[in-house]
Structure formats: structure tokens, C-alpha cells
Amino acid sequence: MENELNELNQETAVDIHDKEYLVEQFRQNRRMEIVFIKKNGDQRTMLCTRNIDELPEEMRKPITESSEEKPARPEPDHLFRVFDIDAKMWKSFVVDNLITIKPAA
């Protein structure tokens, strides 16, 4: 299955490590399934979103909005922030560690 997904990404000739491409994919699709390598070397599959409507009510402020407790920081170029739907929290992954990305079923 993973090989098929890698082949699909290669056949479409897109750079899945391009942040503009990732932003566009998340704009077009409410939920995405991504596979990436964590910093500790483990492979992880995550169901995630950047769509505010998909977040629990208490989490519905834009990802760049600051709070009184913790000021917003710009997203570093090598990271991409998403909301992990299963864990119900914001997470980041290293863009270059992304293996596959596809709309969630």
C-alpha cells in the first residue's frame, strides 16, 4: 500500500515537500491523511486538518492567532502545523519527512 502511494505521488510529479503545495491540499480538502517520519525515526500516519470548522469549538482560533498565555510564533520554514483529529491537538511535522499525503476517506 505504501509503495502504491509513493508511486502515485511520483507519477503526479508534484513536490509534496513544497509548503505551498501542502497549503493548497489542505485548502481543497477538509481532512488529510499524512504519513511522515517523526523526529525519533518512527513512521506515523495522522488524520489531520487545517480547516477551522473541523476543530472542536474550544480550539477554533486561527493557527496564527496569539493568546494571552502564549504569543503566536511564525511557522518555521521546515515545519508544517496541522490539527491532529484523533489526538485533538495541534502538531507539527518536518516537511522533508513527509512520505505521503492524500485526502482522508
Number of C-alpha atoms within 10 A of each C-alpha: 6 10 9 9 15 13 13 14 17 12 9 8 9 11 12 18 16 12 16 10 13 16 12 10 18 19 13 12 14 16 22 22 16 17 19 20 17 15 10 6 9 8 13 12 14 18 19 27 24 23 17 15 11 15 19 11 9 6 15 12 12 10 17 11 10 12 9 6 6 8 10 12 10 8 12 9 9 14 15 17 17 20 23 20 18 9 11 12 13 16 13 14 16 17 19 15 17 18 19 19 20 17 16 14 7
